[in-house]
Amino acid sequence: MGIVRLITIALIIYLAITLYKRWAASQQKTAGTKKAGNTTMVRCEVCQLHVPENEALQYRGKYYCSQKHLEQDKN
Ligand SMILES: [Zn+2]
């Protein structure tokens, strides 16, 4: 087997591994985004609207969709 042929085969294997790793990384990124989108939903104490927990406002263990509703329930 010639050295050129050997290098060519090694190069093809190297490229295949590199491309596979890149593809696997992009697949993981997509899965991560999907996971992040699957957040816990909480209910606003005033209007009963469901909002993601990370976007909701929390006050004394209760959740609110907006600052307005938080203030409304406080009074
Ligand atoms: Zn509300």
N, CA, C, O and the ligand as a Tripos MOL2 file, in Angstrom:
@<TRIPOS>MOLECULE
protein
  301   299    76     0     0
PROTEIN
NO_CHARGES

@<TRIPOS>ATOM
      1 N           0.8540   -1.2060    0.0000 N.3       1 MET1
      2 CA          0.0000    0.0000    0.0000 C.3       1 MET1
      3 C           0.8830    1.2460    0.0000 C.2       1 MET1
      4 O           1.7850    1.3860    0.8260 O.2       1 MET1
      5 N           0.6110    2.1230   -0.9170 N.am      2 GLY2
      6 CA          1.4180    3.3420   -1.0170 C.3       2 GLY2
      7 C           1.1160    4.3110    0.1130 C.2       2 GLY2
      8 O           0.0210    4.3140    0.6750 O.2       2 GLY2
      9 N           2.1070    5.1320    0.4340 N.am      3 ILE3
     10 CA          1.9640    6.1060    1.5260 C.3       3 ILE3
     11 C           0.8850    7.1570    1.2170 C.2       3 ILE3
     12 O           0.1880    7.6320    2.1130 O.2       3 ILE3
     13 N           0.7670    7.5040   -0.0690 N.am      4 VAL4
     14 CA         -0.2360    8.5060   -0.4740 C.3       4 VAL4
     15 C          -1.6420    7.9790   -0.2070 C.2       4 VAL4
     16 O          -2.5170    8.6960    0.2790 O.2       4 VAL4
     17 N          -1.8310    6.7030   -0.5390 N.am      5 ARG5
     18 CA         -3.1440    6.0730   -0.3290 C.3       5 ARG5
     19 C          -3.4790    6.0180    1.1610 C.2       5 ARG5
     20 O          -4.6170    6.2480    1.5710 O.2       5 ARG5
     21 N          -2.4520    5.7050    1.9580 N.am      6 LEU6
     22 CA         -2.6130    5.6100    3.4020 C.3       6 LEU6
     23 C          -3.0020    6.9660    3.9860 C.2       6 LEU6
     24 O          -3.8930    7.0510    4.8310 O.2       6 LEU6
     25 N          -2.3270    8.0300    3.5330 N.am      7 ILE7
     26 CA         -2.6230    9.3930    4.0030 C.3       7 ILE7
     27 C          -4.0390    9.7950    3.5950 C.2       7 ILE7
     28 O          -4.7700   10.4040    4.3760 O.2       7 ILE7
     29 N          -4.4190    9.4460    2.3600 N.am      8 THR8
     30 CA         -5.7550    9.7760    1.8620 C.3       8 THR8
     31 C          -6.8260    9.1230    2.7270 C.2       8 THR8
     32 O          -7.8070    9.7650    3.1020 O.2       8 THR8
     33 N          -6.6340    7.8500    3.0390 N.am      9 ILE9
     34 CA         -7.6040    7.1260    3.8820 C.3       9 ILE9
     35 C          -7.6750    7.7570    5.2730 C.2       9 ILE9
     36 O          -8.7620    7.9410    5.8200 O.2       9 ILE9
     37 N          -6.5160    8.0880    5.8420 N.am     10 ALA10
     38 CA         -6.4580    8.7120    7.1730 C.3      10 ALA10
     39 C          -7.1790   10.0520    7.1670 C.2      10 ALA10
     40 O          -7.8870   10.3970    8.1130 O.2      10 ALA10
     41 N          -6.9880   10.8030    6.0810 N.am     11 LEU11
     42 CA         -7.6110   12.1250    5.9370 C.3      11 LEU11
     43 C          -9.1340   11.9970    5.8510 C.2      11 LEU11
     44 O          -9.8630   12.7940    6.4420 O.2      11 LEU11
     45 N          -9.6080   10.9910    5.1140 N.am     12 ILE12
     46 CA        -11.0520   10.7710    4.9710 C.3      12 ILE12
     47 C         -11.6580   10.4060    6.3290 C.2      12 ILE12
     48 O         -12.7220   10.9020    6.6970 O.2      12 ILE12
     49 N         -10.9650    9.5330    7.0660 N.am     13 ILE13
     50 CA        -11.4490    9.1350    8.3940 C.3      13 ILE13
     51 C         -11.4810   10.3490    9.3200 C.2      13 ILE13
     52 O         -12.4370   10.5420   10.0720 O.2      13 ILE13
     53 N         -10.4260   11.1660    9.2590 N.am     14 TYR14
     54 CA        -10.3400   12.3600   10.1130 C.3      14 TYR14
     55 C         -11.4930   13.3250    9.8080 C.2      14 TYR14
     56 O         -12.1290   13.8570   10.7180 O.2      14 TYR14
     57 N         -11.7480   13.5390    8.5200 N.am     15 LEU15
     58 CA        -12.8350   14.4380    8.1010 C.3      15 LEU15
     59 C         -14.1980   13.9030    8.5390 C.2      15 LEU15
     60 O         -15.0670   14.6610    8.9700 O.2      15 LEU15
     61 N         -14.3670   12.6080    8.4250 N.am     16 ALA16
     62 CA        -15.6350   11.9830    8.8160 C.3      16 ALA16
     63 C         -15.8790   12.1710   10.3060 C.2      16 ALA16
     64 O         -16.9950   12.4860   10.7180 O.2      16 ALA16
     65 N         -14.8400   11.9780   11.1170 N.am     17 ILE17
     66 CA        -14.9620   12.1470   12.5760 C.3      17 ILE17
     67 C         -15.2720   13.6080   12.9150 C.2      17 ILE17
     68 O         -16.1320   13.8920   13.7480 O.2      17 ILE17
     69 N         -14.5630   14.5280   12.2610 N.am     18 THR18
     70 CA        -14.7730   15.9650   12.5020 C.3      18 THR18
     71 C         -16.2060   16.3750   12.1740 C.2      18 THR18
     72 O         -16.8610   17.0700   12.9500 O.2      18 THR18
     73 N         -16.6820   15.9300   11.0070 N.am     19 LEU19
     74 CA        -18.0500   16.2600   10.5780 C.3      19 LEU19
     75 C         -19.0800   15.6460   11.5220 C.2      19 LEU19
     76 O         -20.0920   16.2700   11.8400 O.2      19 LEU19
     77 N         -18.8100   14.4020   11.9740 N.am     20 TYR20
     78 CA        -19.7470   13.7330   12.8750 C.3      20 TYR20
     79 C         -19.8310   14.4740   14.2100 C.2      20 TYR20
     80 O         -20.9120   14.6650   14.7680 O.2      20 TYR20
     81 N         -18.6370   14.8950   14.7180 N.am     21 LYS21
     82 CA        -18.5920   15.6310   15.9890 C.3      21 LYS21
     83 C         -19.3760   16.9350   15.8860 C.2      21 LYS21
     84 O         -20.1140   17.3100   16.7970 O.2      21 LYS21
     85 N         -19.1960   17.6190   14.7480 N.am     22 ARG22
     86 CA        -19.9030   18.8850   14.5200 C.3      22 ARG22
     87 C         -21.4130   18.6620   14.4720 C.2      22 ARG22
     88 O         -22.1880   19.4420   15.0250 O.2      22 ARG22
     89 N         -21.8170   17.5750   13.7950 N.am     23 TRP23
     90 CA        -23.2390   17.2440   13.6850 C.3      23 TRP23
     91 C         -23.8060   16.8970   15.0600 C.2      23 TRP23
     92 O         -24.9000   17.3380   15.4140 O.2      23 TRP23
     93 N         -23.0530   16.1000   15.8410 N.am     24 ALA24
     94 CA        -23.4850   15.6960   17.1820 C.3      24 ALA24
     95 C         -23.6390   16.9180   18.0860 C.2      24 ALA24
     96 O         -24.5800   16.9950   18.8770 O.2      24 ALA24
     97 N         -22.7170   17.8700   17.9690 N.am     25 ALA25
     98 CA        -22.7640   19.0920   18.7740 C.3      25 ALA25
     99 C         -24.0040   19.9190   18.4340 C.2      25 ALA25
    100 O         -24.6530   20.4700   19.3230 O.2      25 ALA25
    101 N         -24.3290   20.0010   17.1390 N.am     26 SER26
    102 CA        -25.5020   20.7690   16.7210 C.3      26 SER26
    103 C         -26.7930   20.0890   17.1740 C.2      26 SER26
    104 O         -27.7760   20.7580   17.4910 O.2      26 SER26
    105 N         -26.7830   18.7490   17.2040 N.am     27 GLN27
    106 CA        -27.9510   18.0020   17.6780 C.3      27 GLN27
    107 C         -28.1720   18.2570   19.1650 C.2      27 GLN27
    108 O         -29.3070   18.4030   19.6190 O.2      27 GLN27
    109 N         -27.0660   18.3080   19.9240 N.am     28 GLN28
    110 CA        -27.1390   18.5590   21.3680 C.3      28 GLN28
    111 C         -27.6810   19.9510   21.6350 C.2      28 GLN28
    112 O         -28.4670   20.1450   22.5620 O.2      28 GLN28
    113 N         -27.2660   20.9260   20.8280 N.am     29 LYS29
    114 CA        -27.7260   22.3100   20.9810 C.3      29 LYS29
    115 C         -29.2400   22.3810   20.8000 C.2      29 LYS29
    116 O         -29.9330   23.0600   21.5580 O.2      29 LYS29
    117 N         -29.7530   21.6660   19.7790 N.am     30 THR30
    118 CA        -31.1860   21.6540   19.5070 C.3      30 THR30
    119 C         -31.9400   21.0620   20.6890 C.2      30 THR30
    120 O         -32.9840   21.5740   21.0930 O.2      30 THR30
    121 N         -31.3980   19.9710   21.2430 N.am     31 ALA31
    122 CA        -32.0330   19.3100   22.3850 C.3      31 ALA31
    123 C         -32.0440   20.2390   23.5930 C.2      31 ALA31
    124 O         -33.0140   20.2730   24.3490 O.2      31 ALA31
    125 N         -30.9690   20.9890   23.7690 N.am     32 GLY32
    126 CA        -30.8720   21.9250   24.8850 C.3      32 GLY32
    127 C         -31.9090   23.0250   24.7880 C.2      32 GLY32
    128 O         -32.4940   23.4330   25.7910 O.2      32 GLY32
    129 N         -32.1330   23.5080   23.5600 N.am     33 THR33
    130 CA        -33.1220   24.5630   23.3410 C.3      33 THR33
    131 C         -34.5210   24.0390   23.6690 C.2      33 THR33
    132 O         -35.3440   24.7330   24.2660 O.2      33 THR33
    133 N         -34.7600   22.7970   23.2620 N.am     34 LYS34
    134 CA        -36.0660   22.1950   23.5170 C.3      34 LYS34
    135 C         -36.3160   22.0720   25.0170 C.2      34 LYS34
    136 O         -37.4200   22.3200   25.5010 O.2      34 LYS34
    137 N         -35.2630   21.6810   25.7470 N.am     35 LYS35
    138 CA        -35.3580   21.5260   27.1860 C.3      35 LYS35
    139 C         -35.6570   22.8740   27.8500 C.2      35 LYS35
    140 O         -36.4740   22.9560   28.7670 O.2      35 LYS35
    141 N         -34.9840   23.9280   27.3740 N.am     36 ALA36
    142 CA        -35.1440   25.2640   27.9520 C.3      36 ALA36
    143 C         -36.5670   25.7760   27.7160 C.2      36 ALA36
    144 O         -37.1060   26.5290   28.5260 O.2      36 ALA36
    145 N         -37.1690   25.3570   26.5940 N.am     37 GLY37
    146 CA        -38.5200   25.7960   26.2820 C.3      37 GLY37
    147 C         -39.5750   25.1120   27.1260 C.2      37 GLY37
    148 O         -40.7060   25.5850   27.2350 O.2      37 GLY37
    149 N         -39.1920   23.9940   27.7210 N.am     38 ASN38
    150 CA        -40.1340   23.2180   28.5260 C.3      38 ASN38
    151 C         -40.0720   23.6730   29.9890 C.2      38 ASN38
    152 O         -39.6970   22.9000   30.8700 O.2      38 ASN38
    153 N         -40.4440   24.9330   30.2350 N.am     39 THR39
    154 CA        -40.3600   25.4860   31.5830 C.3      39 THR39
    155 C         -41.6630   25.2580   32.3470 C.2      39 THR39
    156 O         -42.7060   24.9810   31.7550 O.2      39 THR39
    157 N         -41.5860   25.3780   33.6350 N.am     40 THR40
    158 CA        -42.7540   25.2170   34.4890 C.3      40 THR40
    159 C         -43.6860   26.4220   34.3170 C.2      40 THR40
    160 O         -43.2470   27.5720   34.3180 O.2      40 THR40
    161 N         -44.9700   26.1300   34.1700 N.am     41 MET41
    162 CA        -45.9540   27.1990   34.0220 C.3      41 MET41
    163 C         -46.5980   27.4750   35.3820 C.2      41 MET41
    164 O         -46.9740   26.5570   36.1100 O.2      41 MET41
    165 N         -46.7120   28.7440   35.6960 N.am     42 VAL42
    166 CA        -47.3690   29.1330   36.9500 C.3      42 VAL42
    167 C         -48.5700   30.0190   36.6200 C.2      42 VAL42
    168 O         -48.6400   30.6050   35.5400 O.2      42 VAL42
    169 N         -49.5120   30.1120   37.5590 N.am     43 ARG43
    170 CA        -50.7360   30.8600   37.3060 C.3      43 ARG43
    171 C         -50.7170   32.2050   38.0270 C.2      43 ARG43
    172 O         -50.3230   32.2990   39.1900 O.2      43 ARG43
    173 N         -51.1460   33.2290   37.3210 N.am     44 CYS44
    174 CA        -51.2440   34.5640   37.9080 C.3      44 CYS44
    175 C         -52.3730   34.5530   38.9390 C.2      44 CYS44
    176 O         -53.4680   34.0590   38.6700 O.2      44 CYS44
    177 N         -52.0950   35.0940   40.0990 N.am     45 GLU45
    178 CA        -53.0590   35.0990   41.2060 C.3      45 GLU45
    179 C         -54.2770   35.9740   40.9080 C.2      45 GLU45
    180 O         -55.3490   35.7520   41.4710 O.2      45 GLU45
    181 N         -54.1230   36.9560   40.0360 N.am     46 VAL46
    182 CA        -55.2040   37.9080   39.7440 C.3      46 VAL46
    183 C         -56.0470   37.4790   38.5410 C.2      46 VAL46
    184 O         -57.2650   37.3390   38.6570 O.2      46 VAL46
    185 N         -55.4040   37.2680   37.3830 N.am     47 CYS47
    186 CA        -56.1710   36.9890   36.1600 C.3      47 CYS47
    187 C         -56.1610   35.5220   35.7560 C.2      47 CYS47
    188 O         -56.7390   35.1690   34.7280 O.2      47 CYS47
    189 N         -55.5050   34.6410   36.5520 N.am     48 GLN48
    190 CA        -55.4380   33.1900   36.3040 C.3      48 GLN48
    191 C         -54.7140   32.8330   35.0060 C.2      48 GLN48
    192 O         -54.8290   31.7110   34.5140 O.2      48 GLN48
    193 N         -53.9800   33.7810   34.4630 N.am     49 LEU49
    194 CA        -53.2380   33.5400   33.2280 C.3      49 LEU49
    195 C         -51.9940   32.7050   33.5260 C.2      49 LEU49
    196 O         -51.3020   32.9380   34.5170 O.2      49 LEU49
    197 N         -51.7160   31.7250   32.6540 N.am     50 HIS50
    198 CA        -50.5360   30.8820   32.8340 C.3      50 HIS50
    199 C         -49.3200   31.5270   32.1910 C.2      50 HIS50
    200 O         -49.3320   31.8490   31.0020 O.2      50 HIS50
    201 N         -48.2830   31.7130   32.9750 N.am     51 VAL51
    202 CA        -47.0440   32.3170   32.4870 C.3      51 VAL51
    203 C         -45.8500   31.4410   32.8880 C.2      51 VAL51
    204 O         -45.8910   30.7750   33.9220 O.2      51 VAL51
    205 N         -44.7680   31.4410   32.0580 N.am     52 PRO52
    206 CA        -43.5750   30.6660   32.4400 C.3      52 PRO52
    207 C         -43.0040   31.1810   33.7660 C.2      52 PRO52
    208 O         -42.9810   32.3850   34.0230 O.2      52 PRO52
    209 N         -42.5480   30.2500   34.5940 N.am     53 GLU53
    210 CA        -42.0610   30.5990   35.9300 C.3      53 GLU53
    211 C         -40.9410   31.6480   35.8910 C.2      53 GLU53
    212 O         -40.8830   32.5320   36.7460 O.2      53 GLU53
    213 N         -40.0620   31.5450   34.9020 N.am     54 ASN54
    214 CA        -38.9410   32.4970   34.8250 C.3      54 ASN54
    215 C         -39.3800   33.8980   34.3890 C.2      54 ASN54
    216 O         -38.6250   34.8570   34.5470 O.2      54 ASN54
    217 N         -40.5990   34.0240   33.8380 N.am     55 GLU55
    218 CA        -41.1050   35.3310   33.4060 C.3      55 GLU55
    219 C         -42.0930   35.9130   34.4180 C.2      55 GLU55
    220 O         -42.3820   37.1090   34.4040 O.2      55 GLU55
    221 N         -42.5990   35.0540   35.2880 N.am     56 ALA56
    222 CA        -43.5900   35.4930   36.2680 C.3      56 ALA56
    223 C         -42.9390   36.2650   37.4130 C.2      56 ALA56
    224 O         -41.7630   36.0710   37.7200 O.2      56 ALA56
    225 N         -43.7170   37.1350   38.0330 N.am     57 LEU57
    226 CA        -43.2520   37.8980   39.1920 C.3      57 LEU57
    227 C         -43.7330   37.1850   40.4420 C.2      57 LEU57
    228 O         -44.8970   36.7970   40.5420 O.2      57 LEU57
    229 N         -42.8170   37.0160   41.4030 N.am     58 GLN58
    230 CA        -43.1660   36.2850   42.6150 C.3      58 GLN58
    231 C         -43.1950   37.2390   43.7980 C.2      58 GLN58
    232 O         -42.3010   38.0660   43.9780 O.2      58 GLN58
    233 N         -44.2390   37.1030   44.5950 N.am     59 TYR59
    234 CA        -44.3800   37.9250   45.7870 C.3      59 TYR59
    235 C         -45.0920   37.1210   46.8660 C.2      59 TYR59
    236 O         -46.2330   36.6970   46.6840 O.2      59 TYR59
    237 N         -44.4180   36.9150   47.9810 N.am     60 ARG60
    238 CA        -44.9460   36.1420   49.1160 C.3      60 ARG60
    239 C         -45.4630   34.7650   48.6820 C.2      60 ARG60
    240 O         -46.5280   34.3300   49.1180 O.2      60 ARG60
    241 N         -44.7060   34.0930   47.8280 N.am     61 GLY61
    242 CA        -45.0450   32.7380   47.4040 C.3      61 GLY61
    243 C         -46.1300   32.6470   46.3510 C.2      61 GLY61
    244 O         -46.5290   31.5520   45.9530 O.2      61 GLY61
    245 N         -46.6240   33.8330   45.8850 N.am     62 LYS62
    246 CA        -47.6430   33.8470   44.8440 C.3      62 LYS62
    247 C         -47.0310   34.3830   43.5560 C.2      62 LYS62
    248 O         -46.0580   35.1370   43.5790 O.2      62 LYS62
    249 N         -47.6200   33.9780   42.4290 N.am     63 TYR63
    250 CA        -47.1020   34.3960   41.1370 C.3      63 TYR63
    251 C         -48.0420   35.3850   40.4540 C.2      63 TYR63
    252 O         -49.2620   35.3220   40.6030 O.2      63 TYR63
    253 N         -47.4400   36.2910   39.7080 N.am     64 TYR64
    254 CA        -48.2120   37.3020   38.9690 C.3      64 TYR64
    255 C         -47.6540   37.4580   37.5600 C.2      64 TYR64
    256 O         -46.4490   37.3390   37.3420 O.2      64 TYR64
    257 N         -48.5530   37.7270   36.5980 N.am     65 CYS65
    258 CA        -48.1490   37.8590   35.2050 C.3      65 CYS65
    259 C         -47.4690   39.1970   34.9520 C.2      65 CYS65
    260 O         -46.6280   39.3040   34.0590 O.2      65 CYS65
    261 N         -47.8220   40.2140   35.7230 N.am     66 SER66
    262 CA        -47.2520   41.5450   35.5190 C.3      66 SER66
    263 C         -47.1400   42.3000   36.8420 C.2      66 SER66
    264 O         -47.7420   41.9190   37.8470 O.2      66 SER66
    265 N         -46.3720   43.3590   36.8200 N.am     67 GLN67
    266 CA        -46.1960   44.2180   38.0060 C.3      67 GLN67
    267 C         -47.5330   44.8060   38.4350 C.2      67 GLN67
    268 O         -47.7930   44.9910   39.6240 O.2      67 GLN67
    269 N         -48.3790   45.0980   37.4420 N.am     68 LYS68
    270 CA        -49.6930   45.6850   37.6910 C.3      68 LYS68
    271 C         -50.5540   44.7720   38.5570 C.2      68 LYS68
    272 O         -51.1910   45.2240   39.5080 O.2      68 LYS68
    273 N         -50.5680   43.4820   38.2190 N.am     69 HIS69
    274 CA        -51.3700   42.5220   38.9710 C.3      69 HIS69
    275 C         -50.7790   42.2470   40.3480 C.2      69 HIS69
    276 O         -51.5080   41.9640   41.2990 O.2      69 HIS69
    277 N         -49.4540   42.3310   40.4500 N.am     70 LEU70
    278 CA        -48.8010   42.1700   41.7520 C.3      70 LEU70
    279 C         -49.2510   43.2760   42.7000 C.2      70 LEU70
    280 O         -49.6170   43.0250   43.8490 O.2      70 LEU70
    281 N         -49.2150   44.5080   42.1890 N.am     71 GLU71
    282 CA        -49.6190   45.6830   42.9850 C.3      71 GLU71
    283 C         -51.1040   45.5900   43.3500 C.2      71 GLU71
    284 O         -51.5110   45.9540   44.4530 O.2      71 GLU71
    285 N         -51.9020   45.0940   42.3980 N.am     72 GLN72
    286 CA        -53.3520   44.9850   42.5870 C.3      72 GLN72
    287 C         -53.6820   44.0280   43.7220 C.2      72 GLN72
    288 O         -54.5850   44.2930   44.5140 O.2      72 GLN72
    289 N         -52.9510   42.9080   43.8070 N.am     73 ASP73
    290 CA        -53.2200   41.9090   44.8350 C.3      73 ASP73
    291 C         -52.6790   42.3580   46.1940 C.2      73 ASP73
    292 O         -53.1950   41.9550   47.2370 O.2      73 ASP73
    293 N         -51.6460   43.1890   46.1780 N.am     74 LYS74
    294 CA        -51.0520   43.6930   47.4290 C.3      74 LYS74
    295 C         -52.0330   44.5860   48.1770 C.2      74 LYS74
    296 O         -52.1080   44.5660   49.4050 O.2      74 LYS74
    297 N         -52.7870   45.3750   47.4020 N.am     75 ASN75
    298 CA        -53.7000   46.3550   48.0050 C.3      75 ASN75
    299 C         -55.0500   45.7400   48.3910 C.2      75 ASN75
    300 O         -55.9210   46.4390   48.9090 O.2      75 ASN75
    301 ZN        -52.4010   38.6640   35.7810 Zn       76 ZN76
@<TRIPOS>BOND
     1     1     2 1
     2     2     3 1
     3     3     4 2
     4     3     5 am
     5     5     6 1
     6     6     7 1
     7     7     8 2
     8     7     9 am
     9     9    10 1
    10    10    11 1
    11    11    12 2
    12    11    13 am
    13    13    14 1
    14    14    15 1
    15    15    16 2
    16    15    17 am
    17    17    18 1
    18    18    19 1
    19    19    20 2
    20    19    21 am
    21    21    22 1
    22    22    23 1
    23    23    24 2
    24    23    25 am
    25    25    26 1
    26    26    27 1
    27    27    28 2
    28    27    29 am
    29    29    30 1
    30    30    31 1
    31    31    32 2
    32    31    33 am
    33    33    34 1
    34    34    35 1
    35    35    36 2
    36    35    37 am
    37    37    38 1
    38    38    39 1
    39    39    40 2
    40    39    41 am
    41    41    42 1
    42    42    43 1
    43    43    44 2
    44    43    45 am
    45    45    46 1
    46    46    47 1
    47    47    48 2
    48    47    49 am
    49    49    50 1
    50    50    51 1
    51    51    52 2
    52    51    53 am
    53    53    54 1
    54    54    55 1
    55    55    56 2
    56    55    57 am
    57    57    58 1
    58    58    59 1
    59    59    60 2
    60    59    61 am
    61    61    62 1
    62    62    63 1
    63    63    64 2
    64    63    65 am
    65    65    66 1
    66    66    67 1
    67    67    68 2
    68    67    69 am
    69    69    70 1
    70    70    71 1
    71    71    72 2
    72    71    73 am
    73    73    74 1
    74    74    75 1
    75    75    76 2
    76    75    77 am
    77    77    78 1
    78    78    79 1
    79    79    80 2
    80    79    81 am
    81    81    82 1
    82    82    83 1
    83    83    84 2
    84    83    85 am
    85    85    86 1
    86    86    87 1
    87    87    88 2
    88    87    89 am
    89    89    90 1
    90    90    91 1
    91    91    92 2
    92    91    93 am
    93    93    94 1
    94    94    95 1
    95    95    96 2
    96    95    97 am
    97    97    98 1
    98    98    99 1
    99    99   100 2
   100    99   101 am
   101   101   102 1
   102   102   103 1
   103   103   104 2
   104   103   105 am
   105   105   106 1
   106   106   107 1
   107   107   108 2
   108   107   109 am
   109   109   110 1
   110   110   111 1
   111   111   112 2
   112   111   113 am
   113   113   114 1
   114   114   115 1
   115   115   116 2
   116   115   117 am
   117   117   118 1
   118   118   119 1
   119   119   120 2
   120   119   121 am
   121   121   122 1
   122   122   123 1
   123   123   124 2
   124   123   125 am
   125   125   126 1
   126   126   127 1
   127   127   128 2
   128   127   129 am
   129   129   130 1
   130   130   131 1
   131   131   132 2
   132   131   133 am
   133   133   134 1
   134   134   135 1
   135   135   136 2
   136   135   137 am
   137   137   138 1
   138   138   139 1
   139   139   140 2
   140   139   141 am
   141   141   142 1
   142   142   143 1
   143   143   144 2
   144   143   145 am
   145   145   146 1
   146   146   147 1
   147   147   148 2
   148   147   149 am
   149   149   150 1
   150   150   151 1
   151   151   152 2
   152   151   153 am
   153   153   154 1
   154   154   155 1
   155   155   156 2
   156   155   157 am
   157   157   158 1
   158   158   159 1
   159   159   160 2
   160   159   161 am
   161   161   162 1
   162   162   163 1
   163   163   164 2
   164   163   165 am
   165   165   166 1
   166   166   167 1
   167   167   168 2
   168   167   169 am
   169   169   170 1
   170   170   171 1
   171   171   172 2
   172   171   173 am
   173   173   174 1
   174   174   175 1
   175   175   176 2
   176   175   177 am
   177   177   178 1
   178   178   179 1
   179   179   180 2
   180   179   181 am
   181   181   182 1
   182   182   183 1
   183   183   184 2
   184   183   185 am
   185   185   186 1
   186   186   187 1
   187   187   188 2
   188   187   189 am
   189   189   190 1
   190   190   191 1
   191   191   192 2
   192   191   193 am
   193   193   194 1
   194   194   195 1
   195   195   196 2
   196   195   197 am
   197   197   198 1
   198   198   199 1
   199   199   200 2
   200   199   201 am
   201   201   202 1
   202   202   203 1
   203   203   204 2
   204   203   205 am
   205   205   206 1
   206   206   207 1
   207   207   208 2
   208   207   209 am
   209   209   210 1
   210   210   211 1
   211   211   212 2
   212   211   213 am
   213   213   214 1
   214   214   215 1
   215   215   216 2
   216   215   217 am
   217   217   218 1
   218   218   219 1
   219   219   220 2
   220   219   221 am
   221   221   222 1
   222   222   223 1
   223   223   224 2
   224   223   225 am
   225   225   226 1
   226   226   227 1
   227   227   228 2
   228   227   229 am
   229   229   230 1
   230   230   231 1
   231   231   232 2
   232   231   233 am
   233   233   234 1
   234   234   235 1
   235   235   236 2
   236   235   237 am
   237   237   238 1
   238   238   239 1
   239   239   240 2
   240   239   241 am
   241   241   242 1
   242   242   243 1
   243   243   244 2
   244   243   245 am
   245   245   246 1
   246   246   247 1
   247   247   248 2
   248   247   249 am
   249   249   250 1
   250   250   251 1
   251   251   252 2
   252   251   253 am
   253   253   254 1
   254   254   255 1
   255   255   256 2
   256   255   257 am
   257   257   258 1
   258   258   259 1
   259   259   260 2
   260   259   261 am
   261   261   262 1
   262   262   263 1
   263   263   264 2
   264   263   265 am
   265   265   266 1
   266   266   267 1
   267   267   268 2
   268   267   269 am
   269   269   270 1
   270   270   271 1
   271   271   272 2
   272   271   273 am
   273   273   274 1
   274   274   275 1
   275   275   276 2
   276   275   277 am
   277   277   278 1
   278   278   279 1
   279   279   280 2
   280   279   281 am
   281   281   282 1
   282   282   283 1
   283   283   284 2
   284   283   285 am
   285   285   286 1
   286   286   287 1
   287   287   288 2
   288   287   289 am
   289   289   290 1
   290   290   291 1
   291   291   292 2
   292   291   293 am
   293   293   294 1
   294   294   295 1
   295   295   296 2
   296   295   297 am
   297   297   298 1
   298   298   299 1
   299   299   300 2
@<TRIPOS>SUBSTRUCTURE
     1 MET1         2 RESIDUE 1 A MET
     2 GLY2         6 RESIDUE 1 A GLY
     3 ILE3        10 RESIDUE 1 A ILE
     4 VAL4        14 RESIDUE 1 A VAL
     5 ARG5        18 RESIDUE 1 A ARG
     6 LEU6        22 RESIDUE 1 A LEU
     7 ILE7        26 RESIDUE 1 A ILE
     8 THR8        30 RESIDUE 1 A THR
     9 ILE9        34 RESIDUE 1 A ILE
    10 ALA10       38 RESIDUE 1 A ALA
    11 LEU11       42 RESIDUE 1 A LEU
    12 ILE12       46 RESIDUE 1 A ILE
    13 ILE13       50 RESIDUE 1 A ILE
    14 TYR14       54 RESIDUE 1 A TYR
    15 LEU15       58 RESIDUE 1 A LEU
    16 ALA16       62 RESIDUE 1 A ALA
    17 ILE17       66 RESIDUE 1 A ILE
    18 THR18       70 RESIDUE 1 A THR
    19 LEU19       74 RESIDUE 1 A LEU
    20 TYR20       78 RESIDUE 1 A TYR
    21 LYS21       82 RESIDUE 1 A LYS
    22 ARG22       86 RESIDUE 1 A ARG
    23 TRP23       90 RESIDUE 1 A TRP
    24 ALA24       94 RESIDUE 1 A ALA
    25 ALA25       98 RESIDUE 1 A ALA
    26 SER26      102 RESIDUE 1 A SER
    27 GLN27      106 RESIDUE 1 A GLN
    28 GLN28      110 RESIDUE 1 A GLN
    29 LYS29      114 RESIDUE 1 A LYS
    30 THR30      118 RESIDUE 1 A THR
    31 ALA31      122 RESIDUE 1 A ALA
    32 GLY32      126 RESIDUE 1 A GLY
    33 THR33      130 RESIDUE 1 A THR
    34 LYS34      134 RESIDUE 1 A LYS
    35 LYS35      138 RESIDUE 1 A LYS
    36 ALA36      142 RESIDUE 1 A ALA
    37 GLY37      146 RESIDUE 1 A GLY
    38 ASN38      150 RESIDUE 1 A ASN
    39 THR39      154 RESIDUE 1 A THR
    40 THR40      158 RESIDUE 1 A THR
    41 MET41      162 RESIDUE 1 A MET
    42 VAL42      166 RESIDUE 1 A VAL
    43 ARG43      170 RESIDUE 1 A ARG
    44 CYS44      174 RESIDUE 1 A CYS
    45 GLU45      178 RESIDUE 1 A GLU
    46 VAL46      182 RESIDUE 1 A VAL
    47 CYS47      186 RESIDUE 1 A CYS
    48 GLN48      190 RESIDUE 1 A GLN
    49 LEU49      194 RESIDUE 1 A LEU
    50 HIS50      198 RESIDUE 1 A HIS
    51 VAL51      202 RESIDUE 1 A VAL
    52 PRO52      206 RESIDUE 1 A PRO
    53 GLU53      210 RESIDUE 1 A GLU
    54 ASN54      214 RESIDUE 1 A ASN
    55 GLU55      218 RESIDUE 1 A GLU
    56 ALA56      222 RESIDUE 1 A ALA
    57 LEU57      226 RESIDUE 1 A LEU
    58 GLN58      230 RESIDUE 1 A GLN
    59 TYR59      234 RESIDUE 1 A TYR
    60 ARG60      238 RESIDUE 1 A ARG
    61 GLY61      242 RESIDUE 1 A GLY
    62 LYS62      246 RESIDUE 1 A LYS
    63 TYR63      250 RESIDUE 1 A TYR
    64 TYR64      254 RESIDUE 1 A TYR
    65 CYS65      258 RESIDUE 1 A CYS
    66 SER66      262 RESIDUE 1 A SER
    67 GLN67      266 RESIDUE 1 A GLN
    68 LYS68      270 RESIDUE 1 A LYS
    69 HIS69      274 RESIDUE 1 A HIS
    70 LEU70      278 RESIDUE 1 A LEU
    71 GLU71      282 RESIDUE 1 A GLU
    72 GLN72      286 RESIDUE 1 A GLN
    73 ASP73      290 RESIDUE 1 A ASP
    74 LYS74      294 RESIDUE 1 A LYS
    75 ASN75      298 RESIDUE 1 A ASN
    76 ZN76       301 GROUP 0 **** ****
